[in-house]
């Protein structure tokens, strides 16, 4: 019988999850608590857990404790100097958020060429990988939610009701000006990095996007060769742990 594996991509406010056996059986997003994790383990008869977490030690300790109570092995991915043909640019790879590392591993395996990896969530991260699999560096910017919170929280007169559909057209109401401006900011950052890569290498890199705002950015960009991979971080988990799973 195949192992039933629970994969967790734990962020600061919620977690993505999916169950593999080995095909994908189920998945979704939850606020990860002790009771929520226990329900997942009970419902799907999990035999192993793989985790990529940026949520801090307390959450990792909770996941480990729940796994031990079920006698289930639990493996935590960590950012590495090199893995799967991908080389990290950080002198201290442990300082890189594992979600970025996992997304890059999966994107590199998918493309095997020059690629820009975009994760559009709470933060907007943009990471560059050259044609030889070397991480050239990256950017961490405020995501759309943080842009909006910064603007409305710091400016008394920027107040509005209702949220218009995603667009980068010039706004004709305060709501449109603010909301459309947030999308324009994200898209402009991505396009600026692409333009810089073209100036440096003369080639047009592939672009792989993930994160909650990625589908809307894909529609707004209208770029047919961009790829949307909503579970990119989860896709990187098995790759990161292939060289020997480390139990937490």
FIZAGU-348919 format. One line per 5 residues: number of its first residue (from 1); their letters; for each residue x, y, z of N, C-alpha, C. Coordinates in nm, 4 decimals, m for minus. Layout:
REM FIZAGU-348919
NUM	A	X/Y/Z/X/Y/Z/X/Y/Z ~ ...
END
This chain:
REM FIZAGU-348919
1	XXXXX	0.0844/m0.1198/0.0000/0.0000/0.0000/0.0000/0.0881/0.1251/0.0000 ~ 0.0555/0.2223/m0.0846/0.1348/0.3449/m0.0944/0.1206/0.4286/0.0316 ~ 0.2291/0.4973/0.0649/0.2240/0.5893/0.1776/0.1294/0.7040/0.1457 ~ 0.0563/0.7485/0.2463/m0.0327/0.8641/0.2325/0.0374/0.9817/0.3002 ~ 0.0809/1.0782/0.2205/0.1660/1.1867/0.2695/0.0875/1.3169/0.2752
6	XXXXX	0.0939/1.3827/0.3888/0.0389/1.5173/0.4040/0.1518/1.6171/0.3828 ~ 0.1348/1.7083/0.2879/0.2324/1.8145/0.2646/0.1739/1.9472/0.3120 ~ 0.2563/2.0232/0.3835/0.2137/2.1506/0.4408/0.3075/2.2629/0.3981 ~ 0.2483/2.3693/0.3458/0.3196/2.4934/0.3160/0.2654/2.5961/0.4142 ~ 0.3391/2.6189/0.5233/0.2879/2.6991/0.6346/0.3394/2.8418/0.6237
11	XXXXX	0.2470/2.9349/0.6056/0.2809/3.0759/0.6021/0.2551/3.1424/0.7359 ~ 0.2560/3.2744/0.7356/0.2399/3.3477/0.8612/0.0962/3.3540/0.9094 ~ m0.0010/3.3400/0.8189/m0.1405/3.3516/0.8602/m0.2221/3.2269/0.8326 ~ m0.1796/3.1430/0.7394/m0.2531/3.0212/0.7077/m0.1575/2.9216/0.6431 ~ m0.2105/2.8050/0.6119/m0.1273/2.7001/0.5523/m0.1998/2.6376/0.4341
16	XXXXX	m0.1253/2.6116/0.3275/m0.1751/2.5278/0.2193/m0.1436/2.3834/0.2534 ~ m0.2320/2.2924/0.2158/m0.2071/2.1510/0.2411/m0.2561/2.0685/0.1226 ~ m0.1970/1.9512/0.1068/m0.2479/1.8542/0.0120/m0.2070/1.7150/0.0579 ~ m0.2831/1.6159/0.0133/m0.2590/1.4770/0.0469/m0.2237/1.4022/m0.0806 ~ m0.1102/1.3290/m0.0777/m0.0623/1.2518/m0.1918/m0.0574/1.1042/m0.1552
21	XXXXX	m0.0934/1.0155/m0.2554/m0.0893/0.8732/m0.2242/m0.0713/0.7783/m0.3435 ~ 0.0193/0.7967/m0.4396/0.1060/0.9131/m0.4579/0.0389/1.0257/m0.5356 ~ m0.0774/0.9975/m0.5990/m0.1478/1.1033/m0.6710/m0.2133/1.1977/m0.5694 ~ m0.2480/1.3154/m0.6152/m0.3111/1.4137/m0.5265/m0.4537/1.3713/m0.4959 ~ m0.4850/1.3537/m0.3679/m0.6189/1.3122/m0.3266/m0.7057/1.4287/m0.2830
26	XXXXX	m0.6442/1.5267/m0.2196/m0.7206/1.6393/m0.1647/m0.6249/1.7521/m0.1337 ~ m0.6792/1.8698/m0.1099/m0.5960/1.9842/m0.0745/m0.6815/2.1041/m0.0418 ~ m0.6166/2.2083/0.0112/m0.6898/2.3292/0.0453/m0.6045/2.4228/0.1274 ~ m0.6697/2.5116/0.1975/m0.6011/2.6095/0.2822/m0.6724/2.6139/0.4168 ~ m0.5962/2.6180/0.5249/m0.6531/2.6233/0.6591/m0.5724/2.7180/0.7464
31	XXXXX	m0.6342/2.7637/0.8550/m0.5599/2.8241/0.9650/m0.5102/2.7075/1.0489 ~ m0.3797/2.6918/1.0571/m0.3219/2.5710/1.1150/m0.3172/2.5800/1.2675 ~ m0.4017/2.5022/1.3310/m0.4034/2.4883/1.4758/m0.3849/2.3411/1.5104 ~ m0.3625/2.3140/1.6371/m0.3502/2.1762/1.6832/m0.4709/2.0937/1.6412 ~ m0.5904/2.1444/1.6666/m0.7125/2.0689/1.6349/m0.7327/2.0535/1.4851
36	XXXXX	m0.7004/2.1571/1.4068/m0.7161/2.1479/1.2610/m0.6222/2.0429/1.2033 ~ m0.4991/2.0380/1.2538/m0.4045/1.9384/1.2054/m0.4497/1.7979/1.2439 ~ m0.4984/1.7804/1.3644/m0.5460/1.6493/1.4075/m0.6622/1.6009/1.3202 ~ m0.7490/1.6915/1.2826/m0.8609/1.6545/1.1960/m0.8114/1.6062/1.0600 ~ m0.7113/1.6743/1.0048/m0.6549/1.6309/0.8770/m0.5931/1.4920/0.8875
41	XXXXX	m0.5192/1.4696/0.9936/m0.4534/1.3403/1.0110/m0.5548/1.2283/1.0288 ~ m0.6601/1.2560/1.1024/m0.7653/1.1566/1.1229/m0.8414/1.1271/0.9933 ~ m0.8776/1.2332/0.9236/m0.9637/1.2183/0.8061/m0.8957/1.1413/0.6940 ~ m0.7654/1.1619/0.6769/m0.6970/1.1065/0.5602/m0.6023/0.9909/0.5930 ~ m0.5986/0.9485/0.7184/m0.5144/0.8341/0.7568/m0.3698/0.8531/0.7081
46	XXXXX	m0.3118/0.9637/0.7479/m0.1791/1.0036/0.7022/m0.0715/0.9126/0.7609 ~ 0.0292/0.8806/0.6775/0.1397/0.7978/0.7254/0.2721/0.8741/0.7320 ~ 0.2797/0.9952/0.6762/0.3998/1.0790/0.6856/0.3610/1.2234/0.6563 ~ 0.4395/1.3154/0.7106/0.4140/1.4590/0.6910/0.5408/1.5245/0.6394 ~ 0.5267/1.6087/0.5364/0.6362/1.6921/0.4877/0.5963/1.8374/0.5090
51	XXXXX	0.6908/1.9181/0.5560/0.6581/2.0553/0.5951/0.7607/2.1547/0.5410 ~ 0.7100/2.2641/0.4862/0.7889/2.3834/0.4611/0.7223/2.4962/0.5369 ~ 0.7921/2.5580/0.6308/0.7276/2.6567/0.7187/0.8114/2.7825/0.7331 ~ 0.7437/2.8976/0.7263/0.8065/3.0251/0.7589/0.7368/3.0896/0.8797 ~ 0.6599/3.0081/0.9526/0.5742/3.0622/1.0580/0.6412/3.0709/1.1942
56	XXXXX	0.7622/3.0200/1.2073/0.8301/3.0317/1.3357/0.8353/2.9002/1.4114 ~ 0.9190/2.8980/1.5148/0.9476/2.7741/1.5872/0.8265/2.7194/1.6611 ~ 0.7408/2.8068/1.7138/0.6253/2.7592/1.7909/0.5334/2.6723/1.7059 ~ 0.5115/2.7130/1.5814/0.4266/2.6340/1.4920/0.4940/2.5017/1.4575 ~ 0.6238/2.5053/1.4294/0.6956/2.3810/1.4000/0.6888/2.2857/1.5189
61	XXXXX	0.7038/2.3394/1.6392/0.6967/2.2551/1.7589/0.5587/2.1922/1.7725 ~ 0.4545/2.2690/1.7414/0.3185/2.2156/1.7492/0.2981/2.1026/1.6500 ~ 0.3431/2.1241/1.5247/0.3274/2.0208/1.4219/0.4038/1.8952/1.4619 ~ 0.5262/1.9113/1.5126/0.6059/1.7964/1.5552/0.5377/1.7213/1.6685 ~ 0.4813/1.7957/1.7636/0.4165/1.7314/1.8784/0.2925/1.6526/1.8350
66	XXXXX	0.2131/1.7098/1.7464/0.0945/1.6390/1.6974/0.1360/1.5144/1.6201 ~ 0.2380/1.5277/1.5361/0.2859/1.4118/1.4598/0.3329/1.3004/1.5537 ~ 0.4045/1.3373/1.6596/0.4513/1.2357/1.7552/0.3342/1.1666/1.8236 ~ 0.2300/1.2426/1.8549/0.1143/1.1833/1.9230/0.0418/1.0827/1.8343 ~ 0.0575/1.0961/1.7022/m0.0008/1.0011/1.6073/0.1015/0.8961/1.5624
71	XXXXX	0.2244/0.9061/1.6147/0.3339/0.8175/1.5740/0.3583/0.8246/1.4238 ~ 0.3523/0.9472/1.3697/0.3732/0.9710/1.2272/0.5051/1.0461/1.2089 ~ 0.5947/0.9991/1.1219/0.7182/1.0750/1.0957/0.6873/1.2091/1.0294 ~ 0.7583/1.3119/1.0716/0.7356/1.4477/1.0213/0.8690/1.5049/0.9763 ~ 0.8773/1.5499/0.8507/1.0025/1.5954/0.7909/0.9922/1.7427/0.7536
76	XXXXX	1.0920/1.8204/0.7929/1.0940/1.9638/0.7669/1.2000/1.9963/0.6611 ~ 1.1585/2.0635/0.5555/1.2524/2.1088/0.4527/1.3257/2.2335/0.5023 ~ 1.4522/2.2462/0.4645/1.5336/2.3635/0.4976/1.6028/2.4127/0.3705 ~ 1.6256/2.5406/0.3639/1.7005/2.5962/0.2509/1.8431/2.5452/0.2556 ~ 1.8968/2.5072/0.1397/2.0266/2.4430/0.1307/2.1207/2.5210/0.0385
81	XXXXX	2.2526/2.4970/0.0484/2.3456/2.5617/m0.0455/2.3218/2.5156/m0.1896 ~ 2.2933/2.3859/m0.2061/2.2689/2.3328/m0.3403/2.1793/2.2096/m0.3282 ~ 2.0878/2.1958/m0.4221/1.9984/2.0801/m0.4227/1.9332/2.0703/m0.5591 ~ 1.9231/1.9495/m0.6104/1.8533/1.9282/m0.7367/1.9091/2.0074/m0.8533 ~ 2.0395/2.0374/m0.8500/2.1007/2.1158/m0.9565/2.0831/2.2655/m0.9419
86	XXXXX	2.0203/2.3097/m0.8327/1.9997/2.4529/m0.8065/2.0970/2.4986/m0.6986 ~ 2.1672/2.6092/m0.7249/2.2668/2.6614/m0.6306/2.2155/2.7919/m0.5689 ~ 2.2180/2.7976/m0.4365/2.1699/2.9127/m0.3606/2.2744/3.0244/m0.3624 ~ 2.2295/3.1486/m0.3744/2.3221/3.2629/m0.3752/2.3558/3.3120/m0.2344 ~ 2.2781/3.2716/m0.1331/2.3016/3.3196/0.0026/2.4277/3.2553/0.0604
91	XXXXX	2.5129/3.3359/0.1241/2.6281/3.2810/0.1945/2.5832/3.1922/0.3102 ~ 2.4728/3.2310/0.3739/2.4131/3.1494/0.4794/2.2731/3.1103/0.4337 ~ 2.2584/2.9946/0.3686/2.1280/2.9561/0.3135/2.0167/2.9473/0.4177 ~ 2.0516/2.9242/0.5439/1.9475/2.9140/0.6464/1.8727/3.0462/0.6652 ~ 1.9294/3.1559/0.6160/1.8647/3.2863/0.6270/1.7585/3.3074/0.5192
96	XXXXX	1.7528/3.2197/0.4200/1.6520/3.2321/0.3142/1.5241/3.1611/0.3569 ~ 1.4108/3.2284/0.3425/1.2831/3.1649/0.3702/1.2671/3.0382/0.2877 ~ 1.2296/2.9300/0.3544/1.2236/2.8013/0.2849/1.1181/2.8010/0.1755 ~ 1.0152/2.8858/0.1870/0.9135/2.8915/0.0815/0.9744/2.9380/m0.0502 ~ 1.0660/3.0340/m0.0439/1.1342/3.0788/m0.1661/1.2187/2.9667/m0.2240
101	XXXXX	1.2931/2.8982/m0.1387/1.3796/2.7905/m0.1846/1.2978/2.6780/m0.2499 ~ 1.1888/2.6399/m0.1882/1.1051/2.5332/m0.2430/1.0430/2.5732/m0.3761 ~ 0.9971/2.6974/m0.3845/0.9389/2.7455/m0.5114/1.0438/2.7445/m0.6216 ~ 1.1667/2.7851/m0.5879/1.2733/2.7851/m0.6891/1.3105/2.6437/m0.7319 ~ 1.3177/2.5512/m0.6369/1.3477/2.4124/m0.6716/1.2456/2.3576/m0.7713
106	XXXXX	1.1175/2.3823/m0.7436/1.0130/2.3310/m0.8314/1.0153/2.3990/m0.9674 ~ 1.0382/2.5314/m0.9683/1.0424/2.6038/m1.0955/1.1622/2.5612/m1.1796 ~ 1.2781/2.5405/m1.1139/1.3970/2.4968/m1.1871/1.3751/2.3579/m1.2469 ~ 1.3155/2.2685/m1.1708/1.2868/2.1349/m1.2228/1.1901/2.1437/m1.3417 ~ 1.0955/2.2361/m1.3354/0.9959/2.2515/m1.4409/1.0561/2.3087/m1.5686
111	XXXXX	1.1424/2.4105/m1.5556/1.1892/2.4876/m1.6706/1.3268/2.4432/m1.7187 ~ 1.4197/2.4168/m1.6236/1.5572/2.3777/m1.6569/1.6243/2.4807/m1.7489 ~ 1.5947/2.6075/m1.7234/1.6524/2.7167/m1.8013/1.6350/2.8449/m1.7213 ~ 1.6760/2.9559/m1.7798/1.6640/3.0846/m1.7113/1.5179/3.1113/m1.6745 ~ 1.4943/3.1412/m1.5476/1.3564/3.1553/m1.5016/1.3481/3.2586/m1.3898
116	XXXXX	1.2370/3.3308/m1.3894/1.2032/3.4231/m1.2812/1.0878/3.3608/m1.2036 ~ 1.1062/3.3457/m1.0727/1.0067/3.2818/m0.9873/0.9393/3.3896/m0.9026 ~ 0.8083/3.4010/m0.9168/0.7320/3.5056/m0.8484/0.6325/3.4412/m0.7523 ~ 0.6380/3.4812/m0.6258/0.5400/3.4375/m0.5269/0.4662/3.5618/m0.4790 ~ 0.3395/3.5717/m0.5189/0.2596/3.6913/m0.4892/0.1631/3.6624/m0.3761
121	XXXXX	0.2130/3.6767/m0.2542/0.1313/3.6545/m0.1360/0.1350/3.7767/m0.0456 ~ 0.1504/3.7549/0.0838/0.1615/3.8668/0.1776/0.2761/3.9583/0.1363 ~ 0.3873/3.8971/0.0995/0.4970/3.9692/0.0350/0.5027/3.9273/m0.1111 ~ 0.5605/4.0118/m0.1941/0.5897/3.9759/m0.3326/0.7375/3.9414/m0.3385 ~ 0.7687/3.8150/m0.3655/0.9088/3.7764/m0.3818/0.9344/3.7453/m0.5286
126	XXXXX	1.0487/3.7912/m0.5760/1.0899/3.7688/m0.7145/1.2326/3.7154/m0.7098 ~ 1.2519/3.5940/m0.7587/1.3834/3.5320/m0.7561/1.4274/3.4946/m0.8962 ~ 1.5564/3.5135/m0.9228/1.6122/3.4919/m1.0561/1.7042/3.3706/m1.0552 ~ 1.6858/3.2828/m1.1516/1.7720/3.1661/m1.1694/1.8277/3.1712/m1.3109 ~ 1.9604/3.1570/m1.3240/2.0186/3.1649/m1.4578/2.0113/3.0291/m1.5280
131	XXXXX	2.0592/3.0245/m1.6503/2.0446/2.9033/m1.7316/2.1262/2.7865/m1.6790 ~ 2.2201/2.8146/m1.5856/2.3016/2.7084/m1.5273/2.2485/2.6609/m1.3914 ~ 2.1346/2.7119/m1.3508/2.0762/2.6710/m1.2236/2.1324/2.7439/m1.1034 ~ 2.1910/2.8598/m1.1257/2.2433/2.9405/m1.0153/2.1433/3.0506/m0.9802 ~ 2.1075/3.0577/m0.8537/2.0223/3.1661/m0.8066/2.1018/3.2961/m0.8134
136	XXXXX	2.0541/3.3903/m0.8942/2.1264/3.5160/m0.9146/2.0916/3.6213/m0.8103 ~ 1.9947/3.5928/m0.7254/1.9480/3.6895/m0.6271/1.7990/3.7132/m0.6434 ~ 1.7472/3.8029/m0.5635/1.6037/3.8260/m0.5710/1.5609/3.9541/m0.5032 ~ 1.4304/3.9693/m0.4914/1.3698/4.0888/m0.4319/1.2557/4.0451/m0.3409 ~ 1.2386/4.1196/m0.2309/1.1226/4.1010/m0.1433/1.0563/4.2368/m0.1279
141	XXXXX	0.9318/4.2454/m0.1746/0.8569/4.3705/m0.1722/0.7262/4.3498/m0.0959 ~ 0.6617/4.4574/m0.0523/0.5291/4.4413/0.0069/0.4321/4.3821/m0.0956 ~ 0.3532/4.2860/m0.0514/0.2467/4.2341/m0.1363/0.1292/4.3300/m0.1403 ~ 0.0263/4.2918/m0.2141/m0.0862/4.3829/m0.2345/m0.1544/4.4187/m0.1031 ~ m0.1739/4.3210/m0.0164/m0.2402/4.3482/0.1110/m0.1605/4.4488/0.1931
146	XXXXX	m0.0289/4.4344/0.1966/0.0545/4.5268/0.2736/0.0567/4.6655/0.2112 ~ 0.0537/4.6713/0.0775/0.0472/4.8013/0.0103/m0.0797/4.8744/0.0516 ~ m0.1918/4.8036/0.0473/m0.3201/4.8659/0.0817/m0.3247/4.9058/0.2288 ~ m0.2749/4.8203/0.3174/m0.2758/4.8517/0.4599/m0.1882/4.9721/0.4905 ~ m0.0737/4.9799/0.4231/0.0167/5.0932/0.4446/m0.0485/5.2236/0.4016
151	XXXXX	m0.1150/5.2212/0.2875/m0.1745/5.3438/0.2337/m0.2955/5.3884/0.3146 ~ m0.3880/5.2949/0.3408/m0.5107/5.3332/0.4114/m0.4841/5.3571/0.5599 ~ m0.3805/5.2908/0.6150/m0.3509/5.3092/0.7563/m0.2744/5.4353/0.7859 ~ m0.2100/5.4923/0.6845/m0.1254/5.6103/0.7067/m0.1835/5.7387/0.6488 ~ m0.2959/5.7279/0.5796/m0.3520/5.8448/0.5106/m0.4993/5.8588/0.5463
156	XXXXX	m0.5336/5.9637/0.6194/m0.6695/5.9795/0.6700/m0.7744/5.9893/0.5591 ~ m0.7389/6.0506/0.4465/m0.8392/6.0773/0.3447/m0.8542/5.9658/0.2425 ~ m0.7686/5.8651/0.2515/m0.7821/5.7531/0.1577/m0.8730/5.6482/0.2219 ~ m1.0017/5.6647/0.2002/m1.1032/5.5747/0.2525/m1.2023/5.5445/0.1415 ~ m1.2482/5.4217/0.1341/m1.3444/5.3860/0.0301/m1.4163/5.2582/0.0696
161	XXXXX	m1.5284/5.2331/0.0034/m1.6046/5.1113/0.0234/m1.6088/5.0332/m0.1073 ~ m1.6147/4.9025/m0.0931/m1.6200/4.8185/m0.2121/m1.4823/4.7964/m0.2709 ~ m1.4657/4.6810/m0.3342/m1.3390/4.6451/m0.3971/m1.3635/4.6171/m0.5449 ~ m1.3124/4.7022/m0.6327/m1.3323/4.6800/m0.7759/m1.2558/4.5575/m0.8249 ~ m1.2959/4.5083/m0.9397/m1.2254/4.3948/m0.9995/m1.0807/4.4320/m1.0290
166	XXXXX	m0.9905/4.3333/m1.0253/m0.8493/4.3618/m1.0550/m0.8327/4.4292/m1.1907 ~ m0.7559/4.5361/m1.1937/m0.7320/4.6117/m1.3162/m0.6106/4.6998/m1.2938 ~ m0.5469/4.7400/m1.4028/m0.4401/4.8396/m1.3937/m0.4775/4.9652/m1.4724 ~ m0.6058/4.9780/m1.5077/m0.6532/5.0985/m1.5758/m0.6539/5.2158/m1.4780 ~ m0.6313/5.3387/m1.5249/m0.6406/5.4541/m1.4355/m0.7773/5.4588/m1.3677
171	XXXXX	m0.7775/5.4815/m1.2376/m0.9023/5.4805/m1.1623/m0.9793/5.6104/m1.1747 ~ m1.1113/5.5995/m1.1635/m1.1967/5.7183/m1.1667/m1.2769/5.7317/m1.0375 ~ m1.2454/5.6485/m0.9393/m1.2953/5.6614/m0.8025/m1.1764/5.6362/m0.7101 ~ m1.1903/5.6742/m0.5840/m1.0810/5.6481/m0.4899/m1.0535/5.4991/m0.4788 ~ m1.1589/5.4184/m0.4742/m1.1417/5.2736/m0.4652/m1.0615/5.2217/m0.5833
176	XXXXX	m1.0953/5.2642/m0.7046/m1.0230/5.2185/m0.8230/m0.8795/5.2690/m0.8232 ~ m0.8588/5.3934/m0.7849/m0.7230/5.4484/m0.7838/m0.6315/5.3685/m0.6911 ~ m0.6819/5.3346/m0.5730/m0.6005/5.2616/m0.4767/m0.5829/5.1162/m0.5183 ~ m0.6936/5.0498/m0.5480/m0.6873/4.9070/m0.5805/m0.6112/4.8832/m0.7113 ~ m0.6418/4.9597/m0.8146/m0.5714/4.9429/m0.9409/m0.4235/4.9763/m0.9259
181	XXXXX	m0.3954/5.0763/m0.8401/m0.2561/5.1128/m0.8166/m0.1774/5.0003/m0.7514 ~ m0.2424/4.9239/m0.6645/m0.1720/4.8123/m0.5998/m0.1366/4.7045/m0.7018 ~ m0.2294/4.6752/m0.7941/m0.1995/4.5769/m0.8986/m0.0892/4.6274/m0.9924 ~ m0.0963/4.7574/m1.0249/0.0057/4.8160/m1.1119/0.1436/4.8074/m1.0485 ~ 0.1506/4.8288/m0.9175/0.2782/4.8232/m0.8468/0.3404/4.6840/m0.8576
186	XXXXX	0.2613/4.5801/m0.8337/0.3129/4.4432/m0.8415/0.3561/4.4084/m0.9832 ~ 0.2702/4.4377/m1.0786/0.2990/4.4009/m1.2162/0.4191/4.4785/m1.2705 ~ 0.4307/4.6038/m1.2333/0.5442/4.6845/m1.2792/0.6761/4.6307/m1.2242 ~ 0.6736/4.5850/m1.0993/0.7951/4.5284/m1.0406/0.8397/4.4042/m1.1177 ~ 0.7453/4.3168/m1.1483/0.7786/4.1944/m1.2214/0.8309/4.2277/m1.3606
191	XXXXX	0.7610/4.3160/m1.4300/0.8033/4.3519/m1.5658/0.9382/4.4225/m1.5657 ~ 0.9643/4.5013/m1.4610/1.0939/4.5681/m1.4516/1.2082/4.4688/m1.4379 ~ 1.1880/4.3634/m1.3581/1.2914/4.2608/m1.3422/1.3126/4.1867/m1.4736 ~ 1.2040/4.1569/m1.5444/1.2163/4.0899/m1.6741/1.2971/4.1760/m1.7709 ~ 1.2672/4.3058/m1.7735/1.3394/4.3960/m1.8636/1.4873/4.4020/m1.8284
196	XXXXX	1.5190/4.4039/m1.6987/1.6593/4.4066/m1.6568/1.7315/4.2793/m1.6998 ~ 1.6637/4.1650/m1.6855/1.7247/4.0375/m1.7277/1.7540/4.0385/m1.8770 ~ 1.6627/4.0929/m1.9532/1.6820/4.0990/m2.0982/1.8021/4.1860/m2.1322 ~ 1.8169/4.2980/m2.0633/1.9307/4.3865/m2.0872/2.0629/4.3178/m2.0553 ~ 2.0639/4.2346/m1.9511/2.1874/4.1698/m1.9081/2.2242/4.0484/m1.9927
201	XXXXX	2.1249/3.9673/m2.0261/2.1547/3.8397/m2.0920/2.1130/3.8356/m2.2381 ~ 2.0270/3.9277/m2.2798/1.9786/3.9277/m2.4170/1.8705/3.8262/m2.4434 ~ 1.8340/3.7501/m2.3401/1.7275/3.6513/m2.3549/1.6070/3.6894/m2.2715 ~ 1.4942/3.6302/m2.3037/1.3717/3.6531/m2.2275/1.3507/3.5334/m2.1357 ~ 1.3629/3.5516/m2.0037/1.3486/3.4384/m1.9125/1.2043/3.3910/m1.9043
206	XXXXX	1.1876/3.2645/m1.8716/1.0550/3.2135/m1.8408/1.0110/3.2725/m1.7078 ~ 0.8808/3.2830/m1.6884/0.8254/3.3358/m1.5634/0.7279/3.2337/m1.5071 ~ 0.7487/3.1959/m1.3808/0.6597/3.1032/m1.3123/0.6055/3.1740/m1.1884 ~ 0.4731/3.1767/m1.1762/0.4086/3.2478/m1.0664/0.3341/3.1526/m0.9748 ~ 0.3313/3.1894/m0.8453/0.2507/3.1206/m0.7467/0.2028/3.2234/m0.6447
211	XXXXX	0.1209/3.1809/m0.5490/0.0709/3.2720/m0.4465/m0.0719/3.3163/m0.4733 ~ m0.1352/3.3688/m0.3710/m0.2768/3.4022/m0.3785/m0.3144/3.5047/m0.4835 ~ m0.2248/3.6003/m0.5120/m0.2545/3.7035/m0.6111/m0.2043/3.6681/m0.7505 ~ m0.1421/3.5511/m0.7634/m0.0835/3.5129/m0.8922/m0.1869/3.4981/m1.0043 ~ m0.3036/3.4347/m0.9809/m0.4007/3.4235/m1.0913/m0.4439/3.5583/m1.1475
216	XXXXX	m0.4670/3.6559/m1.0610/m0.5064/3.7885/m1.1083/m0.3932/3.8564/m1.1833 ~ m0.2706/3.8410/m1.1340/m0.1561/3.8985/m1.2043/m0.1394/3.8354/m1.3427 ~ m0.1632/3.7068/m1.3530/m0.1568/3.6394/m1.4830/m0.2562/3.7007/m1.5801 ~ m0.3795/3.7209/m1.5337/m0.4830/3.7786/m1.6214/m0.4470/3.9211/m1.6618 ~ m0.3983/3.9992/m1.5684/m0.3655/4.1386/m1.5978/m0.2456/4.1499/m1.6909
221	XXXXX	m0.1493/4.0607/m1.6751/m0.0289/4.0666/m1.7581/m0.0597/4.0282/m1.9019 ~ m0.1491/3.9329/m1.9219/m0.1830/3.8882/m2.0568/m0.0663/3.8243/m2.1301 ~ 0.0248/3.7662/m2.0543/0.1437/3.7045/m2.1138/0.1185/3.5550/m2.1306 ~ 0.1106/3.5096/m2.2536/0.0769/3.3706/m2.2794/0.1813/3.2712/m2.2370 ~ 0.3074/3.3157/m2.2234/0.4135/3.2209/m2.1891/0.4466/3.2182/m2.0398
226	XXXXX	0.3798/3.3011/m1.9588/0.3953/3.2895/m1.8141/0.3218/3.1646/m1.7671 ~ 0.3741/3.0997/m1.6640/0.3116/2.9791/m1.6126/0.2633/3.0015/m1.4696 ~ 0.1409/2.9585/m1.4428/0.0830/2.9660/m1.3090/0.0888/2.8275/m1.2457 ~ 0.1525/2.8186/m1.1292/0.1613/2.6936/m1.0543/0.1190/2.7224/m0.9106 ~ m0.0071/2.6974/m0.8804/m0.0625/2.7388/m0.7516/m0.0053/2.6594/m0.6345
231	XXXXX	0.0510/2.5419/m0.6588/0.1085/2.4621/m0.5512/0.2597/2.4476/m0.5690 ~ 0.3224/2.5516/m0.6191/0.4652/2.5454/m0.6510/0.5502/2.5145/m0.5284 ~ 0.5204/2.5772/m0.4146/0.5980/2.5525/m0.2931/0.5819/2.4067/m0.2493 ~ 0.4588/2.3565/m0.2531/0.4365/2.2158/m0.2200/0.5090/2.1240/m0.3178 ~ 0.5126/2.1632/m0.4451/0.5834/2.0819/m0.5455/0.7317/2.0683/m0.5116
236	XXXXX	0.7862/2.1695/m0.4446/0.9278/2.1662/m0.4108/0.9611/2.0818/m0.2891 ~ 0.8600/2.0430/m0.2116/0.8882/1.9710/m0.0871/0.9571/1.8375/m0.1107 ~ 0.8995/1.7553/m0.1971/0.9596/1.6243/m0.2229/1.0990/1.6391/m0.2829 ~ 1.1189/1.7418/m0.3666/1.2506/1.7657/m0.4257/1.3524/1.8025/m0.3176 ~ 1.3106/1.8861/m0.2248/1.4019/1.9311/m0.1196/1.4402/1.8175/m0.0261
241	XXXXX	1.3487/1.7227/m0.0064/1.3719/1.6152/0.0890/1.4211/1.4869/0.0234 ~ 1.4426/1.4915/m0.1080/1.4791/1.3691/m0.1811/1.6145/1.3150/m0.1396 ~ 1.7051/1.4027/m0.0970/1.8402/1.3579/m0.0633/1.8513/1.2995/0.0770 ~ 1.7375/1.2815/0.1431/1.7398/1.2268/0.2784/1.6526/1.3120/0.3680 ~ 1.5359/1.2610/0.4030/1.4423/1.3372/0.4845/1.4955/1.3497/0.6266
246	XXX	1.4794/1.4698/0.6795/1.5264/1.4987/0.8155/1.4053/1.5150/0.9048 ~ 1.3915/1.4285/1.0018/1.2725/1.4313/1.0860/1.2837/1.5405/1.1889 ~ 1.1707/1.6106/1.2086/1.1692/1.7167/1.3073/1.1140/1.6697/1.4414
END
